Amino acid sequence: MTILVVAFLGSFGLLLSAGLLLFYRDVIRERLSAVVDQHLGSSTSSLVSLFRPRQGAMEQIVRPFQNVLPRSAQDATLLQKRLIRAGYRKDSDVNMYYGAKVLVPLALALLVTATGIYSWSPFFMYVASAGVGFLLPDMWLGNRISSRQLKIRLGLPEALDLMVICSEAGLSLDQAILKVSQELRLSQPEIAEEFGLLMLEQKAGRPREEALRSLAIRTDVDSVRALVGALIQADTFGTSIAKTLRVFSDTMRTQRRQKAEERAAKTTVKLVFPLVFFIFPSLFVVALGPAMIAMYEGFDKYF
């Protein structure tokens, strides 16, 4: 029975790793393409062509299952917004997601059948595998959104510093944003991508204020939303962009320091639970153990 459990966990881990590699393929391809483009130039197209057949094959596998689940236009729109926040902007990503919500439960059900774990309780195991498989894409997408938002939040101070330098050097706001998107392509690809989309929207004829608000909605990060509000206010009232960015950068550093102090202050409360459940019992055993043994031996002589 233990061998079956180990086999199930190993197979599930391999399946999950393969799924993560397939979903992370686009990010890896973009980063490799950027690096190779800088060093080899024309060889980038050959590198991208290596990944295209796999992506097409994956879409061919998912296509028969993408229309199994019912979906409305509102649900598809909300899902597309979540996928955009996770960094997936293609229309086919929505179909891939709905196909995954069908394929993953089927894969887990086949895994339960192949390992023989269903013999414990067939109804419970198949229902559990179907439920877990149906929820796994949502959990994975939520994890991707949180991870990308964290990367944007951590990389924003670096982008702000570079924007301050560019603005004080005499560049306009658009030129500073474009420069940041070019310079941070390798160190902060998420921020570079968002700023690049911001510039593309403005080049397409969208007003700067609408493009900035779209950036705030697209990322859904509090610090980015505050930055957008400060830039719109500075652009509306004609104040200095460099001073606005410098003040906002100092404010963000102060907020991050205050959050760090707040987390440090909370550690004393959070340490109560491991102290009570893990450290105090061992101390009681060491401190009271010999006394209890002596008392037991003393009572044993009389009784």
Secondary structure, 3 states (H helix, E strand, C coil): CHHHHHHHHHHHHHHHHHHHHHHCHHHHHHHHHHHHHHHCHHHHHHHHHHHHHHHHHHHHHHHHHCCCCCCCHHHHHHHHHHHHHHCCCCCHHHHHHHHHHHHHHHHHHHHHHHHCHHHCCHHHHHHHHHHHHHHHHHHHHHHHHHHHHHHHHHHHHHHHHHHHHHHHCCCCHHHHHHHHHHHCCCCCHHHHHHHHHHHHHHHCCCCHHHHHHHHHHHHCCHHHHHHHHHHHHHHHHCCCHHHHHHHHHHHHHHHHHHHHHHHHHHHHHHCHHHHHHHHHHHHHHHHHHHHHHHHHHHHHHHC
